Amino acid sequence: MAQRVAVSDGANKKATRVRVAVRLRPFIGQPGEDDDGPCVRGLDSQNLEIVNWRNATETVKYHFDAFYGEKTTQQEVFLSSVKPILPHVLNGQNASVFAYGPTGAGKTHTMLGSSEQPGVIPRAVRAVLDLVSAKDGDEGWDYSIDMSYLEIYNERVLDLLSPNSQDLPIREDKDKNIFIPGLTHISISSFSDFDNHFVPASLNRTTASTKLNQRSSRSHAVLLIKVVRTQRALRQRQQTGKLYLIDLAGSEDNRRTGNQGIRLKESGAINLSLFTLSKVVDSLNSGTATRVPYRDSKLTRLLQDSLGGSAHSVMITNIAPEYRYYFDTFSALNFAAKSKLVVNKPFTRETVAAPVLPVCLRSEAIQRRPRGSRIWHRAPEENFEQLRQPEPAESQESAPFSLYPTSVRAMLSEPSVMDRLVALERLMMSCQDGDGLGMLKDMAQSRKEIQELKEKQRELENKAVLFSRLAGEKSGPKAEPVFRNTVAPLQRKQPSAANPPRQQAVVQPLQGSVSVSDLQPLQQLAVQVKKQSVCVRRKDGKRSDQKAETEWESQLDTSILEQSRDKILQVLNAGSFKDLKGLQQIGDKKAKLILGWREINGPFTKLEDLAKVEGMTEKRFSSFMKANILSAMGKRCAVA
Ligand SMILES: Nc1ncnc2c1ncn2[C@@H]1O[C@H](COP(=O)(O)OP(=O)(O)OP(=O)(O)O)[C@@H](O)[C@H]1O
């Protein structure tokens, strides 16, 4: 067989954006749970709003490519977000659809669905098969389709079509294609071919019951559908398009999931990979990063050619309406808003035959294969794209799945991320070469990031405690609901002369028929937050009752002062790591803490919010304000 070489495709390298859709699932009450109504709702087909936890009389609005409300059907989601990208796969381009969001928010429902309401995966596979059969005999190309199915569980890549497989490596070929040597590929030519393999393999996926979801996915599941088209007249011309359909595991707050033991370990790996995913998105967005940290987790390494790479990507962010999901929803929306900025450059992957020596293929035993289908295995050293070769027909019945139950796999020794790092470190200590040192550095960086992740988790847990404590306090005066299920505008504070009206969210009546009671928890939270805020001079000129205005500030022109404050706020909200470090008194650590705070809580509504960032005492905040206002005004020496 001739080796294939990639041909350049400069002409059709056209940048496309990652399409970001948000899907809100219907309200699902828990036994004994008070119905506090939704904390988030759609405004129209692209916009939604969520209550602002800092001030329950306000909302934060988001704009996405699509917003799907509680009543949106599986068919509608597929037709508007997924179907349009499928034809690209037949032209040798990559495409990916992935569902992101907190645990229990509807990712598996969206991707997999049920027999009554099939989700994106079955619909997309059927559509690809239909597209290919419509092409048959047309245009002089032959098409073949194959499927692979894997999960990333505790940072291990497991072949769901070969349940006894070991952790598989992820590699990149010289043309920057990501591939997995040794992964099973099954040729499919009809939907029943696909179903015969996919359904039993799905049962191999690691799931477990947590407090938040009875059947929670504990792994990231990736279905790969590969379409190869070969020109009939010139057999050496071949194009390969890959479609990734990915059901991510949910981000988790372990205080609420009640996770312990192995569930806690899984959760650590899930959160770590999702954290890395958000870092990848961050660095793609900044456009200045020299190293996008794809390699920091298996998930991001695998997504390398489907996110920020060369694929048409669709991210469906699933969110839940209940208040108990509030912080998860907020951070999922912020993550989704960031992803919208990622630009992909899809291009056709075409190879031509090159006159080289034939390559011997490793013959491998077929693990499991229903009648009539072909399975291709690759030796680890083989090039996935170049050395594809069907095994000769062979009949062998599948091994019984009961031999490999999920629970057994879950209980197999699962070293924690830290254990693995320690083991790796030991291994590296015995290595004297430069590569070893490089890996040690990477490891130190990973440890640091794990530490940061832990801190972030601690912070979230503290917030959850505060939130649930406040939710439990029902004795105080009842507050007005923010969302009503009648035609009701958002409740707002009455503006007064001394307190001019702030720009408020425009609110449409609620979609659907979710009933709303009181919003006590959020409103109390807002009051609490207010008490903590640092007092500064108010627009009406009155001084705070807690703290006297500083001398230096009173000597400045009010409008210039306001402009400087706005400028600083802008940097805090939109600035990159580098921009933040450009501020006075902000070093590496503070800049990171600010980015972290922003990611979890969204933009700072006012400068005083900065005092809520870890390590920012009132004194430091005042000193920060003084230094930066003076710096912004270019009057460093103007006042005492
Ligand atoms: N749009 C929807 N319509 C009806 N039911 C839904 C919808 N979305 C989710 N559900 C239901 O909500 C529950 C949780 O959904 P699902 O298991 O898909 O969440 P998940 O995000 O995949 O969770 P995890 O990350 O824990 O696996 C399921 O019972 C599911 O059927």
Ligand as a Chemical Component Dictionary entry (heavy atoms), coordinates in Angstrom:
data_LIG
# 
_chem_comp.id                   LIG 
_chem_comp.type                 NON-POLYMER 
_chem_comp.pdbx_formal_charge   0 
_chem_comp.three_letter_code    LIG 
# 
loop_
_chem_comp_atom.comp_id 
_chem_comp_atom.atom_id 
_chem_comp_atom.alt_atom_id 
_chem_comp_atom.type_symbol 
_chem_comp_atom.charge 
_chem_comp_atom.model_Cartn_x 
_chem_comp_atom.model_Cartn_y 
_chem_comp_atom.model_Cartn_z 
_chem_comp_atom.pdbx_ordinal 
LIG N1  N1  N 0 -34.668 19.018 27.949 1  
LIG C1  C1  C 0 -35.051 18.071 28.812 2  
LIG N2  N2  N 0 -36.320 17.650 28.814 3  
LIG C2  C2  C 0 -36.730 16.691 29.675 4  
LIG N3  N3  N 0 -35.940 16.112 30.621 5  
LIG C3  C3  C 0 -34.668 16.508 30.662 6  
LIG C4  C4  C 0 -34.153 17.500 29.774 7  
LIG N4  N4  N 0 -32.855 17.694 30.076 8  
LIG C5  C5  C 0 -32.576 16.848 31.080 9  
LIG N5  N5  N 0 -33.664 16.142 31.439 10 
LIG C6  C6  C 0 -33.711 15.141 32.515 11 
LIG O1  O1  O 0 -32.918 15.624 33.599 12 
LIG C7  C7  C 0 -32.196 14.574 34.222 13 
LIG C8  C8  C 0 -30.687 14.883 34.218 14 
LIG O2  O2  O 0 -30.273 14.978 32.868 15 
LIG P1  P1  P 0 -28.919 14.323 32.335 16 
LIG O3  O3  O 0 -28.655 13.000 32.946 17 
LIG O4  O4  O 0 -28.980 14.413 30.856 18 
LIG O5  O5  O 0 -27.872 15.363 32.944 19 
LIG P2  P2  P 0 -26.313 15.450 32.706 20 
LIG O6  O6  O 0 -26.024 16.888 32.485 21 
LIG O7  O7  O 0 -25.901 14.519 31.617 22 
LIG O8  O8  O 0 -25.759 14.993 34.102 23 
LIG P3  P3  P 0 -24.340 14.323 34.467 24 
LIG O9  O9  O 0 -23.272 15.299 34.123 25 
LIG O10 O10 O 0 -24.437 14.100 35.953 26 
LIG O11 O11 O 0 -24.266 13.059 33.685 27 
LIG C9  C9  C 0 -32.523 13.317 33.441 28 
LIG O12 O12 O 0 -33.544 12.641 34.133 29 
LIG C10 C10 C 0 -33.047 13.836 32.113 30 
LIG O13 O13 O 0 -33.940 12.965 31.508 31 
# 
loop_
_chem_comp_bond.comp_id 
_chem_comp_bond.atom_id_1 
_chem_comp_bond.atom_id_2 
_chem_comp_bond.value_order 
_chem_comp_bond.pdbx_ordinal 
LIG N1  C1  SING 1  
LIG C1  N2  SING 2  
LIG C1  C4  DOUB 3  
LIG N2  C2  DOUB 4  
LIG C2  N3  SING 5  
LIG N3  C3  DOUB 6  
LIG C3  C4  SING 7  
LIG C3  N5  SING 8  
LIG C4  N4  SING 9  
LIG N4  C5  DOUB 10 
LIG C5  N5  SING 11 
LIG N5  C6  SING 12 
LIG C6  O1  SING 13 
LIG C6  C10 SING 14 
LIG O1  C7  SING 15 
LIG C7  C8  SING 16 
LIG C7  C9  SING 17 
LIG C8  O2  SING 18 
LIG O2  P1  SING 19 
LIG P1  O3  DOUB 20 
LIG P1  O4  SING 21 
LIG P1  O5  SING 22 
LIG O5  P2  SING 23 
LIG P2  O6  DOUB 24 
LIG P2  O7  SING 25 
LIG P2  O8  SING 26 
LIG O8  P3  SING 27 
LIG P3  O9  DOUB 28 
LIG P3  O10 SING 29 
LIG P3  O11 SING 30 
LIG C9  O12 SING 31 
LIG C9  C10 SING 32 
LIG C10 O13 SING 33 
# 
